[in-house]
């Protein structure tokens, strides 16, 4: 195997004849002479982690002012954060650091960082570039947490202590995408079915020549539209999570896509079912209406491999990946003549329909599995405001 360079800094790695991996670093002894140190592991990532941990201990000296922030935050990410984060959370944090933090302030020495440098080179610059407040806040939190960890080791105080995040009022709130329930007229005054109805018709369309659905798991999108579940939650769903008698579904698992760090020869993204959900509040039971029940029964007719099988099942009994599920969804949108959007549109449509029917916001929040009702309020504030206006207008009718 050719040598692979450590993405977090110095060092290379090679595969040994016995199948294990060896990483090599050039280090200096007490006399200042360079020598090679080896690290061993079962896979590439295990060796890189050992190398990064060693480098962090070697530079872990309060008097050492030469370490650059890029080197430090990469080591902090690998040694401190990786063990305590879920794979998807680690991937997001790594992306934020590599895409935003390092290009803007990674070239400064850790000891050189000041509130002004972080404010001007990172926070203000990201705002000028038109990035969302959420992206800016994620970058700030990464820098702040790593600097707090460095206090007492490399620096005497955190340079983030006086950094100010931009006001929320500086950013336009993006409108969520939903399927409309309103019928429209074309130029010939002919009634056009609502987007919701067109989507349902397209998702459940059959071939004319034979009694077979065009989209094998088309009914799963109807199920999503009637439960508000997240995509990962429904892809991880098994038949033993469904209680047909009492009409509810138990949500306790999640399908995730993470970066493949073990084997460079395999695809960059690997998919797996995680036996936990996004937050504690996401662990919930959702009542099923008749449409949702019917959707499950149709899916069961198409493919069923036992109670321990996946509701949306791919080849060889494996779950369908997020990528393939999204691709089919976009094909359905195109068939229905609906503007392109993400799968979260179905979840937003579910919530919007509940608000339009006067369902209490706390109940909507619980059904969606939000950790806090404020998340629900901030996401659907324009819908809630519209409902308040409609409620006041009723007075005229009275």
C-alpha positions as a LaTeX table, in Angstrom:
\begin{tabular}{lrrr}
\hline
Residue & $x$ (\AA) & $y$ (\AA) & $z$ (\AA) \\
\hline
Unk1 & 0.00 & 0.00 & 0.00 \\
Unk2 & 1.27 & 3.50 & $-0.83$ \\
Unk3 & 2.01 & 5.81 & 2.05 \\
Unk4 & $-0.85$ & 8.04 & 3.21 \\
Unk5 & $-0.23$ & 11.46 & 4.73 \\
Unk6 & $-1.97$ & 12.39 & 7.98 \\
Unk7 & $-4.70$ & 14.96 & 7.19 \\
Unk8 & $-4.23$ & 16.50 & 10.65 \\
Unk9 & $-0.56$ & 17.38 & 10.19 \\
Unk10 & 2.84 & 15.67 & 9.94 \\
Unk11 & 3.34 & 11.94 & 9.64 \\
Unk12 & 2.72 & 9.16 & 7.15 \\
Unk13 & 1.15 & 5.71 & 7.35 \\
Unk14 & 1.58 & 2.42 & 5.49 \\
Unk15 & $-0.02$ & $-1.02$ & 5.59 \\
Unk16 & 2.15 & $-3.87$ & 6.86 \\
Unk17 & 2.28 & $-7.40$ & 5.48 \\
Unk18 & 0.16 & $-8.75$ & 8.35 \\
Unk19 & $-2.66$ & $-6.33$ & 7.42 \\
Unk20 & $-2.12$ & $-3.90$ & 10.30 \\
Unk21 & $-1.05$ & $-0.28$ & 9.82 \\
Unk22 & 2.06 & 1.60 & 10.88 \\
Unk23 & 2.39 & 5.35 & 11.18 \\
Unk24 & 5.72 & 7.15 & 11.39 \\
Unk25 & 6.63 & 10.51 & 12.87 \\
Unk26 & 9.90 & 12.40 & 12.97 \\
Unk27 & 10.56 & 13.55 & 16.56 \\
Unk28 & 13.50 & 15.12 & 18.37 \\
Unk29 & 15.17 & 13.56 & 21.38 \\
Unk30 & 16.58 & 15.40 & 24.42 \\
Unk31 & 19.73 & 16.28 & 22.48 \\
Unk32 & 17.77 & 17.78 & 19.61 \\
Unk33 & 18.49 & 14.92 & 17.22 \\
Unk34 & 15.72 & 13.68 & 14.93 \\
Unk35 & 14.52 & 10.10 & 15.14 \\
Unk36 & 11.55 & 8.13 & 13.83 \\
Unk37 & 8.73 & 6.96 & 16.10 \\
Unk38 & 6.22 & 4.32 & 15.02 \\
Unk39 & 2.55 & 3.89 & 15.91 \\
Unk40 & 0.48 & 0.78 & 15.18 \\
Unk41 & $-3.23$ & 0.04 & 14.75 \\
Unk42 & $-5.86$ & $-2.12$ & 13.07 \\
Unk43 & $-6.91$ & 0.63 & 10.65 \\
Unk44 & $-5.77$ & 3.99 & 9.28 \\
Unk45 & $-7.87$ & 6.15 & 11.60 \\
Unk46 & $-6.71$ & 4.34 & 14.76 \\
Unk47 & $-3.07$ & 5.04 & 13.86 \\
Unk48 & $-3.75$ & 8.68 & 13.00 \\
Unk49 & $-5.52$ & 9.16 & 16.34 \\
Unk50 & $-2.50$ & 7.75 & 18.21 \\
Unk51 & $-0.16$ & 10.03 & 16.27 \\
Unk52 & $-2.30$ & 13.10 & 16.94 \\
Unk53 & $-2.56$ & 12.30 & 20.64 \\
Unk54 & 1.23 & 11.90 & 20.87 \\
Unk55 & 1.82 & 15.23 & 19.10 \\
Unk56 & $-0.57$ & 16.98 & 21.47 \\
Unk57 & 1.27 & 15.64 & 24.52 \\
Unk58 & 4.63 & 16.64 & 23.00 \\
Unk59 & 3.53 & 20.24 & 22.47 \\
Unk60 & 1.51 & 20.44 & 25.66 \\
Unk61 & 3.80 & 23.00 & 27.27 \\
Unk62 & 2.60 & 26.37 & 28.68 \\
Unk63 & 5.82 & 28.02 & 27.61 \\
Unk64 & 5.60 & 26.80 & 24.03 \\
Unk65 & 4.40 & 29.81 & 21.98 \\
Unk66 & 5.25 & 28.39 & 18.55 \\
Unk67 & 2.20 & 26.18 & 17.96 \\
Unk68 & $-0.06$ & 27.44 & 15.19 \\
Unk69 & $-3.79$ & 27.51 & 15.74 \\
Unk70 & $-4.40$ & 25.22 & 12.76 \\
Unk71 & $-2.24$ & 22.51 & 14.30 \\
Unk72 & $-3.73$ & 22.95 & 17.76 \\
Unk73 & $-7.42$ & 22.94 & 16.77 \\
Unk74 & $-6.93$ & 19.84 & 14.60 \\
Unk75 & $-5.33$ & 18.01 & 17.50 \\
Unk76 & $-8.04$ & 19.24 & 19.88 \\
Unk77 & $-10.68$ & 18.01 & 17.42 \\
Unk78 & $-9.13$ & 14.56 & 17.12 \\
Unk79 & $-8.07$ & 13.93 & 20.72 \\
Unk80 & $-10.65$ & 15.86 & 22.79 \\
Unk81 & $-13.86$ & 16.04 & 20.75 \\
Unk82 & $-13.92$ & 12.87 & 18.68 \\
Unk83 & $-14.33$ & 10.44 & 21.62 \\
Unk84 & $-17.38$ & 12.29 & 23.00 \\
Unk85 & $-19.31$ & 13.14 & 19.81 \\
Unk86 & $-21.63$ & 11.08 & 17.63 \\
Unk87 & $-20.11$ & 10.43 & 14.17 \\
Unk88 & $-22.41$ & 12.90 & 12.41 \\
Unk89 & $-21.75$ & 15.62 & 15.01 \\
Unk90 & $-18.00$ & 15.09 & 14.64 \\
Unk91 & $-18.28$ & 15.32 & 10.84 \\
Unk92 & $-20.15$ & 18.65 & 11.10 \\
Unk93 & $-17.63$ & 20.09 & 13.56 \\
Unk94 & $-14.72$ & 18.98 & 11.40 \\
Unk95 & $-16.32$ & 20.56 & 8.33 \\
Unk96 & $-16.82$ & 23.87 & 10.16 \\
Unk97 & $-13.20$ & 23.93 & 11.30 \\
Unk98 & $-11.72$ & 22.97 & 7.92 \\
Unk99 & $-14.00$ & 25.17 & 5.82 \\
Unk100 & $-14.26$ & 28.34 & 7.91 \\
Unk101 & $-11.94$ & 28.47 & 10.91 \\
Unk102 & $-8.59$ & 27.28 & 9.55 \\
Unk103 & $-8.64$ & 29.30 & 6.29 \\
Unk104 & $-9.29$ & 32.51 & 8.24 \\
Unk105 & $-7.29$ & 32.24 & 11.49 \\
Unk106 & $-5.39$ & 28.95 & 11.29 \\
Unk107 & $-2.17$ & 30.72 & 10.21 \\
Unk108 & $-1.94$ & 32.66 & 13.50 \\
Unk109 & 0.06 & 31.25 & 16.40 \\
Unk110 & $-2.23$ & 30.31 & 19.27 \\
Unk111 & $-0.44$ & 32.80 & 21.52 \\
Unk112 & $-1.07$ & 35.58 & 18.96 \\
Unk113 & $-4.85$ & 35.26 & 18.89 \\
Unk114 & $-6.73$ & 38.22 & 20.34 \\
Unk115 & $-10.43$ & 39.15 & 20.45 \\
Unk116 & $-9.83$ & 41.68 & 17.66 \\
Unk117 & $-8.19$ & 39.10 & 15.37 \\
Unk118 & $-11.00$ & 36.57 & 15.88 \\
Unk119 & $-13.69$ & 39.25 & 15.55 \\
Unk120 & $-12.28$ & 40.81 & 12.39 \\
Unk121 & $-10.77$ & 37.81 & 10.58 \\
Unk122 & $-13.42$ & 35.21 & 11.41 \\
Unk123 & $-16.75$ & 36.56 & 12.68 \\
Unk124 & $-17.00$ & 39.80 & 10.68 \\
Unk125 & $-15.51$ & 38.24 & 7.56 \\
Unk126 & $-18.02$ & 35.38 & 7.58 \\
Unk127 & $-20.86$ & 37.89 & 7.89 \\
Unk128 & $-19.50$ & 39.94 & 4.95 \\
Unk129 & $-19.29$ & 36.74 & 2.89 \\
Unk130 & $-23.03$ & 36.31 & 3.38 \\
Unk131 & $-22.89$ & 33.19 & 5.57 \\
Unk132 & $-25.80$ & 32.43 & 7.89 \\
Unk133 & $-25.74$ & 33.34 & 11.56 \\
Unk134 & $-25.94$ & 29.63 & 12.34 \\
Unk135 & $-22.68$ & 28.99 & 10.42 \\
Unk136 & $-20.99$ & 31.92 & 12.14 \\
Unk137 & $-22.11$ & 30.71 & 15.56 \\
Unk138 & $-20.82$ & 27.18 & 14.87 \\
Unk139 & $-17.41$ & 28.57 & 13.91 \\
Unk140 & $-17.33$ & 30.76 & 17.04 \\
Unk141 & $-18.30$ & 27.86 & 19.31 \\
Unk142 & $-15.53$ & 25.68 & 17.86 \\
Unk143 & $-12.88$ & 28.37 & 18.38 \\
Unk144 & $-14.20$ & 29.27 & 21.84 \\
Unk145 & $-14.26$ & 25.65 & 23.08 \\
Unk146 & $-10.75$ & 24.92 & 21.78 \\
Unk147 & $-9.35$ & 28.13 & 23.28 \\
Unk148 & $-10.98$ & 27.37 & 26.64 \\
Unk149 & $-9.23$ & 24.00 & 26.55 \\
Unk150 & $-5.91$ & 25.74 & 25.80 \\
Unk151 & $-6.11$ & 28.05 & 28.85 \\
Unk152 & $-3.45$ & 27.07 & 31.38 \\
Unk153 & $-1.58$ & 24.99 & 28.79 \\
Unk154 & $-0.69$ & 27.39 & 25.98 \\
Unk155 & $-2.43$ & 30.66 & 26.89 \\
Unk156 & $-3.37$ & 32.47 & 30.09 \\
Unk157 & $-6.88$ & 33.56 & 28.97 \\
Unk158 & $-9.36$ & 32.79 & 26.20 \\
Unk159 & $-9.16$ & 35.30 & 23.31 \\
Unk160 & $-12.86$ & 34.62 & 22.61 \\
Unk161 & $-13.94$ & 36.23 & 25.88 \\
Unk162 & $-14.82$ & 39.57 & 24.27 \\
Unk163 & $-15.81$ & 38.39 & 20.79 \\
Unk164 & $-19.35$ & 39.45 & 19.82 \\
Unk165 & $-21.67$ & 37.51 & 17.53 \\
Unk166 & $-23.68$ & 39.55 & 14.99 \\
Unk167 & $-27.28$ & 40.38 & 15.89 \\
Unk168 & $-30.00$ & 38.05 & 14.64 \\
Unk169 & $-31.66$ & 41.13 & 13.13 \\
Unk170 & $-28.80$ & 41.39 & 10.61 \\
Unk171 & $-29.97$ & 38.21 & 8.90 \\
Unk172 & $-33.01$ & 37.47 & 6.80 \\
Unk173 & $-34.90$ & 34.42 & 7.95 \\
Unk174 & $-35.11$ & 31.81 & 5.21 \\
Unk175 & $-38.66$ & 30.74 & 4.41 \\
Unk176 & $-39.27$ & 27.04 & 4.84 \\
Unk177 & $-40.44$ & 25.02 & 1.85 \\
Unk178 & $-43.88$ & 23.39 & 2.08 \\
Unk179 & $-46.31$ & 21.75 & $-0.30$ \\
Unk180 & $-49.35$ & 23.93 & $-0.86$ \\
Unk181 & $-52.85$ & 22.64 & $-0.13$ \\
Unk182 & $-54.49$ & 25.28 & $-2.33$ \\
Unk183 & $-55.98$ & 24.64 & $-5.75$ \\
Unk184 & $-55.12$ & 27.12 & $-8.51$ \\
Unk185 & $-56.39$ & 28.12 & $-11.94$ \\
Unk186 & $-54.39$ & 27.94 & $-15.15$ \\
Unk187 & $-54.62$ & 30.51 & $-17.97$ \\
Unk188 & $-57.70$ & 28.72 & $-19.32$ \\
Unk189 & $-59.42$ & 28.95 & $-15.92$ \\
Unk190 & $-59.07$ & 25.22 & $-15.45$ \\
Unk191 & $-58.65$ & 24.07 & $-11.85$ \\
Unk192 & $-55.22$ & 22.66 & $-11.03$ \\
Unk193 & $-55.00$ & 20.26 & $-8.09$ \\
Unk194 & $-53.01$ & 21.36 & $-5.03$ \\
Unk195 & $-49.35$ & 20.46 & $-4.71$ \\
Unk196 & $-50.17$ & 18.02 & $-1.90$ \\
Unk197 & $-52.70$ & 16.18 & $-4.07$ \\
Unk198 & $-50.38$ & 16.15 & $-7.09$ \\
Unk199 & $-47.54$ & 14.84 & $-4.96$ \\
Unk200 & $-49.70$ & 12.01 & $-3.58$ \\
Unk201 & $-50.87$ & 11.08 & $-7.07$ \\
Unk202 & $-47.31$ & 11.05 & $-8.46$ \\
Unk203 & $-45.87$ & 9.07 & $-5.52$ \\
Unk204 & $-48.46$ & 6.30 & $-5.90$ \\
Unk205 & $-48.60$ & 6.23 & $-9.72$ \\
Unk206 & $-48.70$ & 2.84 & $-11.44$ \\
Unk207 & $-47.57$ & 1.59 & $-14.83$ \\
Unk208 & $-50.46$ & 1.49 & $-17.31$ \\
Unk209 & $-49.47$ & $-1.88$ & $-18.75$ \\
Unk210 & $-49.16$ & $-3.71$ & $-15.43$ \\
Unk211 & $-50.40$ & $-3.48$ & $-11.87$ \\
Unk212 & $-47.13$ & $-2.23$ & $-10.40$ \\
Unk213 & $-46.06$ & 1.02 & $-8.73$ \\
Unk214 & $-43.59$ & 3.19 & $-10.65$ \\
Unk215 & $-41.79$ & 4.11 & $-7.41$ \\
Unk216 & $-41.25$ & 1.01 & $-5.28$ \\
Unk217 & $-41.30$ & 2.90 & $-1.99$ \\
Unk218 & $-43.49$ & 5.79 & $-3.14$ \\
Unk219 & $-45.90$ & 5.21 & $-0.27$ \\
Unk220 & $-43.10$ & 5.94 & 2.22 \\
Unk221 & $-43.27$ & 9.62 & 1.20 \\
Unk222 & $-47.01$ & 9.63 & 1.90 \\
Unk223 & $-46.17$ & 8.11 & 5.29 \\
Unk224 & $-43.65$ & 10.91 & 5.94 \\
Unk225 & $-46.22$ & 13.51 & 4.93 \\
Unk226 & $-48.61$ & 12.14 & 7.58 \\
Unk227 & $-46.14$ & 11.64 & 10.47 \\
Unk228 & $-43.61$ & 14.48 & 10.17 \\
Unk229 & $-40.74$ & 12.08 & 10.87 \\
Unk230 & $-37.18$ & 12.97 & 9.90 \\
Unk231 & $-35.76$ & 11.17 & 6.89 \\
Unk232 & $-33.17$ & 9.28 & 8.95 \\
Unk233 & $-35.86$ & 8.17 & 11.39 \\
Unk234 & $-38.12$ & 6.65 & 8.75 \\
Unk235 & $-35.22$ & 4.94 & 6.92 \\
Unk236 & $-34.18$ & 3.22 & 10.18 \\
Unk237 & $-37.75$ & 2.08 & 10.90 \\
Unk238 & $-38.44$ & $-1.65$ & 11.26 \\
Unk239 & $-41.77$ & $-3.42$ & 11.20 \\
Unk240 & $-41.51$ & $-4.28$ & 14.91 \\
Unk241 & $-41.52$ & $-0.51$ & 15.59 \\
Unk242 & $-45.11$ & $-0.34$ & 14.27 \\
Unk243 & $-48.08$ & $-1.07$ & 16.52 \\
Unk244 & $-50.93$ & $-1.59$ & 14.06 \\
Unk245 & $-53.41$ & $-2.48$ & 16.79 \\
Unk246 & $-52.96$ & 0.75 & 18.76 \\
Unk247 & $-52.02$ & 2.78 & 15.67 \\
Unk248 & $-48.67$ & 4.29 & 16.62 \\
Unk249 & $-45.02$ & 4.13 & 15.57 \\
Unk250 & $-42.10$ & 4.05 & 18.00 \\
Unk251 & $-39.24$ & 6.35 & 16.93 \\
Unk252 & $-35.93$ & 5.33 & 18.54 \\
Unk253 & $-33.37$ & 4.88 & 15.73 \\
Unk254 & $-31.79$ & 7.00 & 13.04 \\
Unk255 & $-30.09$ & 6.34 & 9.70 \\
Unk256 & $-26.89$ & 8.40 & 9.42 \\
Unk257 & $-24.29$ & 9.00 & 6.75 \\
Unk258 & $-20.74$ & 9.50 & 8.05 \\
Unk259 & $-17.33$ & 10.01 & 6.47 \\
Unk260 & $-15.44$ & 6.77 & 5.88 \\
Unk261 & $-12.15$ & 7.17 & 7.75 \\
Unk262 & $-11.09$ & 3.53 & 8.04 \\
Unk263 & $-10.62$ & 2.36 & 4.45 \\
Unk264 & $-9.61$ & 4.90 & 1.76 \\
Unk265 & $-10.40$ & 2.35 & $-0.97$ \\
Unk266 & $-14.13$ & 2.36 & $-0.12$ \\
Unk267 & $-16.73$ & 5.12 & $-0.82$ \\
Unk268 & $-16.20$ & 8.36 & 1.12 \\
Unk269 & $-19.64$ & 8.17 & 2.78 \\
Unk270 & $-20.81$ & 5.15 & 4.74 \\
Unk271 & $-24.37$ & 4.66 & 5.97 \\
Unk272 & $-25.37$ & 3.00 & 9.21 \\
Unk273 & $-28.35$ & 2.72 & 11.56 \\
Unk274 & $-27.70$ & 4.42 & 14.88 \\
Unk275 & $-29.64$ & 3.11 & 17.89 \\
Unk276 & $-30.38$ & 6.61 & 19.08 \\
Unk277 & $-32.12$ & 9.69 & 17.70 \\
Unk278 & $-31.19$ & 13.37 & 17.39 \\
Unk279 & $-32.23$ & 14.43 & 20.92 \\
Unk280 & $-33.95$ & 12.87 & 23.93 \\
Unk281 & $-37.18$ & 14.53 & 22.81 \\
Unk282 & $-36.84$ & 12.78 & 19.43 \\
Unk283 & $-37.35$ & 9.45 & 21.22 \\
Unk284 & $-41.13$ & 9.37 & 20.91 \\
Unk285 & $-44.32$ & 7.60 & 19.84 \\
Unk286 & $-46.33$ & 9.07 & 16.97 \\
Unk287 & $-50.00$ & 8.26 & 16.46 \\
Unk288 & $-50.87$ & 7.04 & 12.98 \\
Unk289 & $-53.88$ & 8.28 & 11.01 \\
Unk290 & $-55.66$ & 6.08 & 8.48 \\
Unk291 & $-53.58$ & 7.38 & 5.55 \\
Unk292 & $-50.34$ & 6.52 & 7.36 \\
Unk293 & $-51.64$ & 3.04 & 8.20 \\
Unk294 & $-52.71$ & 2.47 & 4.59 \\
Unk295 & $-49.26$ & 3.59 & 3.37 \\
Unk296 & $-47.57$ & 1.03 & 5.62 \\
Unk297 & $-49.88$ & $-1.75$ & 4.40 \\
Unk298 & $-49.07$ & $-0.90$ & 0.78 \\
Unk299 & $-45.33$ & $-0.94$ & 1.54 \\
Unk300 & $-45.76$ & $-4.30$ & 3.25 \\
Unk301 & $-47.33$ & $-5.74$ & 0.08 \\
Unk302 & $-44.35$ & $-4.64$ & $-2.00$ \\
Unk303 & $-41.59$ & $-5.98$ & 0.24 \\
Unk304 & $-41.72$ & $-7.63$ & 3.65 \\
Unk305 & $-38.94$ & $-9.76$ & 5.14 \\
Unk306 & $-40.29$ & $-10.26$ & 8.66 \\
Unk307 & $-40.89$ & $-8.14$ & 11.73 \\
Unk308 & $-37.17$ & $-7.42$ & 12.11 \\
Unk309 & $-36.95$ & $-6.19$ & 8.50 \\
Unk310 & $-36.85$ & $-2.56$ & 7.43 \\
Unk311 & $-40.09$ & $-0.84$ & 6.45 \\
Unk312 & $-38.29$ & 0.80 & 3.52 \\
Unk313 & $-36.07$ & $-2.04$ & 2.42 \\
Unk314 & $-33.40$ & $-2.09$ & $-0.25$ \\
Unk315 & $-31.49$ & $-4.98$ & $-1.77$ \\
Unk316 & $-30.44$ & $-7.96$ & 0.39 \\
Unk317 & $-32.58$ & $-6.75$ & 3.30 \\
Unk318 & $-30.53$ & $-3.59$ & 3.80 \\
Unk319 & $-32.07$ & $-0.18$ & 4.49 \\
Unk320 & $-32.34$ & 2.35 & 1.67 \\
Unk321 & $-29.65$ & 5.05 & 1.83 \\
Unk322 & $-30.45$ & 8.75 & 2.28 \\
Unk323 & $-29.00$ & 9.47 & $-1.17$ \\
Unk324 & $-31.23$ & 6.99 & $-3.02$ \\
Unk325 & $-34.28$ & 8.02 & $-1.01$ \\
Unk326 & $-33.71$ & 11.67 & $-1.93$ \\
Unk327 & $-33.20$ & 10.83 & $-5.60$ \\
Unk328 & $-36.57$ & 9.05 & $-5.83$ \\
Unk329 & $-38.27$ & 11.94 & $-4.00$ \\
Unk330 & $-36.94$ & 14.43 & $-6.56$ \\
Unk331 & $-38.21$ & 12.22 & $-9.40$ \\
Unk332 & $-41.68$ & 12.32 & $-7.83$ \\
Unk333 & $-41.56$ & 16.12 & $-7.53$ \\
Unk334 & $-40.63$ & 16.40 & $-11.20$ \\
Unk335 & $-43.46$ & 14.07 & $-12.22$ \\
Unk336 & $-45.91$ & 16.15 & $-10.15$ \\
Unk337 & $-44.71$ & 19.43 & $-11.66$ \\
Unk338 & $-43.59$ & 20.78 & $-8.27$ \\
Unk339 & $-40.53$ & 22.97 & $-7.71$ \\
Unk340 & $-37.45$ & 21.11 & $-6.51$ \\
Unk341 & $-36.90$ & 20.97 & $-2.72$ \\
Unk342 & $-35.39$ & 18.81 & 0.01 \\
Unk343 & $-37.07$ & 15.96 & 1.88 \\
Unk344 & $-37.58$ & 18.21 & 4.90 \\
Unk345 & $-40.39$ & 19.80 & 2.86 \\
Unk346 & $-42.63$ & 16.85 & 3.81 \\
Unk347 & $-41.91$ & 17.37 & 7.51 \\
Unk348 & $-42.59$ & 21.11 & 7.21 \\
Unk349 & $-45.83$ & 20.41 & 5.32 \\
Unk350 & $-46.98$ & 18.06 & 8.10 \\
Unk351 & $-46.35$ & 20.72 & 10.76 \\
Unk352 & $-47.94$ & 23.48 & 8.69 \\
Unk353 & $-51.12$ & 21.47 & 8.18 \\
Unk354 & $-51.37$ & 20.88 & 11.94 \\
Unk355 & $-51.06$ & 24.61 & 12.63 \\
Unk356 & $-53.72$ & 25.37 & 10.02 \\
Unk357 & $-56.07$ & 23.01 & 11.82 \\
Unk358 & $-55.43$ & 24.83 & 15.12 \\
Unk359 & $-53.27$ & 22.19 & 16.86 \\
Unk360 & $-51.44$ & 23.54 & 19.92 \\
Unk361 & $-47.78$ & 24.43 & 19.32 \\
Unk362 & $-46.59$ & 22.31 & 22.26 \\
Unk363 & $-48.24$ & 19.22 & 20.79 \\
Unk364 & $-46.77$ & 19.96 & 17.34 \\
Unk365 & $-43.33$ & 20.30 & 18.96 \\
Unk366 & $-43.71$ & 16.92 & 20.68 \\
Unk367 & $-44.83$ & 15.21 & 17.46 \\
Unk368 & $-41.82$ & 16.64 & 15.59 \\
Unk369 & $-39.45$ & 15.58 & 18.37 \\
Unk370 & $-38.02$ & 19.06 & 18.94 \\
Unk371 & $-35.87$ & 19.45 & 22.04 \\
Unk372 & $-37.55$ & 22.77 & 22.90 \\
Unk373 & $-40.86$ & 24.36 & 21.91 \\
Unk374 & $-38.91$ & 27.53 & 20.99 \\
Unk375 & $-37.33$ & 25.62 & 18.09 \\
Unk376 & $-40.82$ & 24.90 & 16.77 \\
Unk377 & $-41.91$ & 28.52 & 17.27 \\
Unk378 & $-38.85$ & 30.00 & 15.54 \\
Unk379 & $-39.14$ & 27.57 & 12.62 \\
Unk380 & $-42.84$ & 28.15 & 11.95 \\
Unk381 & $-43.26$ & 31.72 & 13.25 \\
Unk382 & $-44.64$ & 33.02 & 9.92 \\
Unk383 & $-47.28$ & 30.27 & 9.87 \\
Unk384 & $-48.23$ & 31.05 & 13.49 \\
Unk385 & $-48.54$ & 34.77 & 12.67 \\
Unk386 & $-50.79$ & 33.98 & 9.71 \\
Unk387 & $-53.04$ & 31.90 & 11.96 \\
Unk388 & $-53.29$ & 34.78 & 14.45 \\
Unk389 & $-54.32$ & 37.15 & 11.65 \\
Unk390 & $-56.95$ & 34.68 & 10.42 \\
Unk391 & $-58.27$ & 34.31 & 13.96 \\
Unk392 & $-58.74$ & 38.09 & 14.30 \\
Unk393 & $-60.41$ & 38.33 & 10.87 \\
Unk394 & $-63.07$ & 35.86 & 12.03 \\
Unk395 & $-64.45$ & 38.68 & 14.18 \\
Unk396 & $-65.65$ & 40.44 & 11.00 \\
Unk397 & $-67.59$ & 37.31 & 10.02 \\
Unk398 & $-69.19$ & 37.18 & 13.44 \\
\hline
\end{tabular}
